[in-house]
């Protein structure tokens, strides 16, 4: 998801793109809570686990070893929604609301591209995680992806 959006922000060479559960704003993710823990009380002995998602990605995936407050430039560079004006390729965004990557990440990119009057669609799957588990959602997802690629 994130890689597809970043690639489209860097080159117009593709006819279309599909982002599944992508991160569009690295700083916002750093400051986000894991949505899967939304209904827990936070009263356990490890309250930090509620807010470690963005830090884990920053440290392990992007190897930043920095916070958005200490290196805003690095987080800006890693945030495709902040480079949305450079995206001219049609983009399909797919996201489950029970994903550990908050649904708001795809919604941010959708809003940015919609404001820019770009060709963008957002499909949300209620109750699905990072990879849809529902057979009906999987079938729908595959059908919509094929339709999207034919549309482009």
Sine and cosine of phi, psi and omega as CSV:
sin_phi,cos_phi,sin_psi,cos_psi,sin_omega,cos_omega
0.00,0.00,-0.85,0.53,-0.01,-1.00
-0.87,0.48,-0.69,0.72,-0.05,-1.00
-0.89,0.45,-0.64,0.77,0.02,-1.00
-0.89,0.46,-0.71,0.71,0.00,-1.00
-0.91,0.41,-0.67,0.74,0.02,-1.00
-0.89,0.45,-0.66,0.75,0.01,-1.00
-0.89,0.46,-0.70,0.71,0.01,-1.00
-0.91,0.41,-0.47,0.88,0.05,-1.00
-0.97,0.26,-0.27,0.96,-0.04,-1.00
-0.98,-0.21,-0.41,0.91,-0.04,-1.00
-0.50,-0.87,0.59,-0.81,0.08,-1.00
-1.00,-0.09,0.28,0.96,-0.15,-0.99
-0.96,0.29,-0.17,0.98,-0.03,-1.00
-0.98,-0.18,0.52,-0.86,0.01,-1.00
-0.98,0.22,-0.47,0.88,0.03,-1.00
-0.31,-0.95,0.20,-0.98,0.03,-1.00
-0.63,-0.78,0.43,-0.90,0.07,-1.00
-0.75,-0.67,0.81,-0.59,0.06,-1.00
-0.90,-0.44,0.84,-0.54,0.03,-1.00
-0.93,-0.36,0.90,-0.44,0.04,-1.00
0.83,0.56,0.68,0.74,-0.07,-1.00
-1.00,0.09,0.47,-0.89,0.09,-1.00
-1.00,0.01,0.82,-0.57,-0.01,-1.00
-0.93,-0.36,-0.30,0.95,-0.01,-1.00
-0.65,-0.76,0.98,-0.21,-0.10,-0.99
-0.90,0.44,-0.65,0.76,-0.01,-1.00
-0.92,0.39,-0.67,0.74,0.03,-1.00
-0.89,0.45,-0.60,0.80,0.03,-1.00
-0.91,0.41,-0.65,0.76,0.00,-1.00
-0.85,0.53,-0.58,0.81,-0.04,-1.00
-1.00,-0.07,0.20,0.98,-0.02,-1.00
-0.99,-0.13,0.45,-0.89,0.14,-0.99
-1.00,-0.04,0.45,-0.89,0.05,-1.00
-0.93,0.37,0.91,-0.42,-0.06,-1.00
-0.87,0.49,-0.40,0.92,0.00,-1.00
-0.92,0.40,-0.33,0.95,-0.01,-1.00
-0.98,-0.18,0.19,0.98,-0.10,-0.99
-0.82,0.57,-0.57,0.82,-0.10,-1.00
-0.98,-0.19,0.22,0.98,0.11,-0.99
-1.00,0.00,0.36,-0.93,-0.10,-0.99
-0.99,0.17,-0.43,0.90,-0.07,-1.00
0.99,0.16,0.17,0.99,-0.05,-1.00
-1.00,-0.04,0.15,0.99,-0.04,-1.00
-0.98,0.20,0.00,-1.00,-0.08,-1.00
-0.98,0.22,-0.08,1.00,0.01,-1.00
-0.80,-0.60,0.93,0.38,-0.05,-1.00
-0.89,0.46,-0.37,0.93,-0.02,-1.00
-0.90,0.43,-0.38,0.93,-0.03,-1.00
-0.90,0.43,-0.32,0.95,0.01,-1.00
-0.96,0.27,-0.37,0.93,-0.10,-0.99
-0.83,-0.56,0.35,0.94,-0.07,-1.00
-1.00,-0.07,-0.12,0.99,-0.09,-1.00
-0.83,0.55,-0.82,0.57,-0.02,-1.00
-0.89,0.45,-0.64,0.77,0.02,-1.00
-0.90,0.43,-0.66,0.75,0.01,-1.00
-0.87,0.49,-0.72,0.70,0.02,-1.00
-0.91,0.41,-0.68,0.74,0.00,-1.00
-0.87,0.49,-0.68,0.73,-0.04,-1.00
-0.97,0.25,-0.73,0.69,-0.15,-0.99
-1.00,0.02,-0.66,0.75,-0.05,-1.00
-1.00,0.04,-0.71,0.70,-0.07,-1.00
-0.99,-0.13,-0.16,0.99,0.03,-1.00
0.79,0.61,0.68,0.73,-0.05,-1.00
-0.98,0.18,-0.64,0.77,-0.07,-1.00
0.78,0.63,0.68,0.74,-0.02,-1.00
-0.39,-0.92,0.33,-0.94,0.07,-1.00
-0.99,-0.16,0.25,-0.97,0.08,-1.00
-0.89,0.46,-0.38,0.92,-0.03,-1.00
-0.99,0.11,-0.45,0.89,0.02,-1.00
-1.00,-0.02,-0.44,0.90,-0.02,-1.00
-0.66,-0.75,0.89,0.46,-0.03,-1.00
-0.86,0.51,-0.51,0.86,0.02,-1.00
-0.88,0.47,-0.66,0.75,0.00,-1.00
-0.92,0.40,-0.67,0.75,0.01,-1.00
-0.93,0.36,-0.60,0.80,0.06,-1.00
-0.88,0.47,-0.71,0.71,-0.01,-1.00
-0.88,0.47,-0.48,0.88,-0.05,-1.00
-1.00,-0.06,0.17,0.99,-0.11,-0.99
-0.92,-0.40,0.99,-0.12,-0.05,-1.00
-0.86,0.52,-0.52,0.85,-0.01,-1.00
-0.91,0.41,-0.42,0.91,0.04,-1.00
-0.99,0.16,-0.11,0.99,0.07,-1.00
-0.89,-0.46,0.35,0.94,-0.09,-1.00
-0.86,0.51,-0.51,0.86,-0.01,-1.00
-0.88,0.48,-0.39,0.92,0.01,-1.00
-1.00,0.05,-0.12,0.99,-0.02,-1.00
-1.00,0.00,0.90,-0.44,0.04,-1.00
-0.91,-0.42,-0.14,0.99,-0.02,-1.00
-0.99,0.15,0.68,-0.73,0.08,-1.00
-0.84,0.54,0.67,-0.75,-0.09,-1.00
-0.74,-0.68,0.77,-0.64,0.12,-0.99
-0.97,-0.22,0.81,-0.58,0.03,-1.00
-0.95,-0.32,0.77,-0.64,0.00,-1.00
-0.81,-0.59,0.73,-0.68,-0.05,-1.00
-0.41,-0.91,0.64,-0.77,0.12,-0.99
-0.99,-0.11,0.58,-0.81,-0.06,-1.00
-0.98,0.21,-0.20,0.98,0.04,-1.00
-0.98,-0.20,0.29,0.96,-0.01,-1.00
-0.96,0.29,0.52,-0.86,0.10,-1.00
-0.95,0.32,-0.41,0.91,0.20,-0.98
-0.99,0.12,0.90,-0.44,-0.09,-1.00
-0.84,0.54,0.66,-0.76,0.05,-1.00
-0.79,0.62,-0.53,0.85,-0.01,-1.00
-0.84,0.55,-0.42,0.91,0.02,-1.00
-0.90,0.44,-0.71,0.71,0.06,-1.00
-0.95,0.32,-0.58,0.81,0.02,-1.00
-0.90,0.44,-0.58,0.82,0.05,-1.00
-0.88,0.48,-0.72,0.69,0.00,-1.00
-0.92,0.39,-0.65,0.76,0.04,-1.00
-0.86,0.52,-0.73,0.69,0.00,-1.00
-0.89,0.46,-0.70,0.71,-0.02,-1.00
-0.87,0.49,-0.75,0.66,-0.04,-1.00
-0.94,0.33,-0.53,0.85,0.07,-1.00
-0.91,0.41,-0.69,0.72,0.05,-1.00
-0.87,0.49,-0.54,0.84,0.00,-1.00
-1.00,0.09,0.02,1.00,0.01,-1.00
0.87,0.49,0.63,0.77,0.05,-1.00
-1.00,-0.04,0.29,-0.96,0.04,-1.00
-0.99,0.17,0.97,-0.25,-0.06,-1.00
-0.59,-0.81,0.60,-0.80,0.08,-1.00
-0.76,-0.66,0.55,-0.84,0.06,-1.00
-0.82,-0.57,0.82,-0.57,0.07,-1.00
-0.90,-0.43,0.83,-0.56,0.02,-1.00
-0.94,-0.35,0.69,-0.72,0.06,-1.00
-0.92,-0.40,0.93,-0.37,-0.04,-1.00
-0.96,0.27,0.78,-0.63,0.05,-1.00
1.00,0.04,-0.02,1.00,0.00,-1.00
-0.98,-0.20,0.50,-0.87,-0.04,-1.00
-1.00,-0.03,-0.41,-0.91,-0.08,-1.00
-0.83,0.56,-0.62,0.79,0.10,-0.99
-0.86,-0.52,0.83,-0.56,-0.03,-1.00
-0.82,0.57,0.70,-0.72,0.00,-1.00
-0.96,-0.27,-0.45,0.89,-0.02,-1.00
-0.92,0.40,0.80,-0.60,0.03,-1.00
-0.83,0.56,-0.62,0.78,0.02,-1.00
-0.91,0.41,-0.67,0.74,0.02,-1.00
-0.92,0.39,-0.63,0.78,0.04,-1.00
-0.88,0.48,-0.72,0.70,0.01,-1.00
-0.89,0.45,-0.69,0.72,0.01,-1.00
-0.90,0.44,-0.69,0.72,0.00,-1.00
-0.86,0.52,-0.75,0.66,-0.02,-1.00
-0.90,0.43,-0.66,0.75,0.03,-1.00
-0.88,0.47,-0.70,0.71,-0.02,-1.00
-0.93,0.37,-0.58,0.81,0.04,-1.00
-0.91,0.43,-0.70,0.72,0.03,-1.00
-0.90,0.45,-0.70,0.71,0.05,-1.00
-0.86,0.51,-0.66,0.75,0.00,-1.00
-0.89,0.46,-0.70,0.71,-0.01,-1.00
-0.92,0.40,-0.55,0.84,0.07,-1.00
-0.94,0.35,-0.58,0.82,-0.02,-1.00
-0.91,0.42,-0.57,0.82,-0.14,-0.99
-0.93,0.36,0.00,0.00,0.00,0.00
